[in-house]
């Protein structure tokens, strides 16, 4: 299965009319998990790289609700770059996938929905360690 099949782009329904736009995102419905944590990144710029980690247990959906940014996703062998440039579009990132968010526009607000509460011990912040863990996991299968 390819990384594109695992890290799916999600297009949320836009309920807009003459009064404005409305996008609904619901846990266990439009996204594949119950939402336990919500945070957002703003006031970054095109030079900043955020993320730079993988998670042992957390799944994420990233949505640029304002402005735009990019996310580089990799499983150690395949790489995918997603342009998050529409507020009704998100990308699902399962556990044990490395992510880098970057190229933020000045008005970017990147909303992140997570399947778990924050636990620093489940973060893998060193890419070489991540590659080693992925390789060991592959050898056990």
Secondary structure as the mmCIF struct_conf table of DSSP 4:
data_model
#
loop_
_struct_conf.conf_type_id
_struct_conf.id
_struct_conf.beg_label_comp_id
_struct_conf.beg_label_asym_id
_struct_conf.beg_label_seq_id
_struct_conf.end_label_comp_id
_struct_conf.end_label_asym_id
_struct_conf.end_label_seq_id
HELX_RH_AL_P HELX_RH_AL_P1 UNK A 3 UNK A 6
BEND BEND1 UNK A 7 UNK A 7
STRN STRN1 UNK A 9 UNK A 11
STRN STRN2 UNK A 14 UNK A 14
STRN STRN3 UNK A 17 UNK A 17
TURN_TY1_P TURN_TY1_P1 UNK A 18 UNK A 19
STRN STRN4 UNK A 20 UNK A 20
STRN STRN5 UNK A 23 UNK A 23
STRN STRN6 UNK A 27 UNK A 27
TURN_TY1_P TURN_TY1_P2 UNK A 28 UNK A 30
STRN STRN7 UNK A 31 UNK A 31
BEND BEND2 UNK A 32 UNK A 33
STRN STRN8 UNK A 37 UNK A 42
BEND BEND3 UNK A 43 UNK A 43
TURN_TY1_P TURN_TY1_P3 UNK A 46 UNK A 47
STRN STRN9 UNK A 49 UNK A 55
BEND BEND4 UNK A 56 UNK A 57
STRN STRN10 UNK A 60 UNK A 66
BEND BEND5 UNK A 67 UNK A 67
STRN STRN11 UNK A 69 UNK A 74
BEND BEND6 UNK A 76 UNK A 77
STRN STRN12 UNK A 79 UNK A 84
TURN_TY1_P TURN_TY1_P4 UNK A 87 UNK A 88
STRN STRN13 UNK A 89 UNK A 93
TURN_TY1_P TURN_TY1_P5 UNK A 95 UNK A 96
STRN STRN14 UNK A 98 UNK A 102
TURN_TY1_P TURN_TY1_P6 UNK A 106 UNK A 107
STRN STRN15 UNK A 109 UNK A 114
BEND BEND7 UNK A 115 UNK A 116
HELX_RH_3T_P HELX_RH_3T_P1 UNK A 120 UNK A 122
STRN STRN16 UNK A 123 UNK A 124
HELX_RH_AL_P HELX_RH_AL_P2 UNK A 127 UNK A 140
#
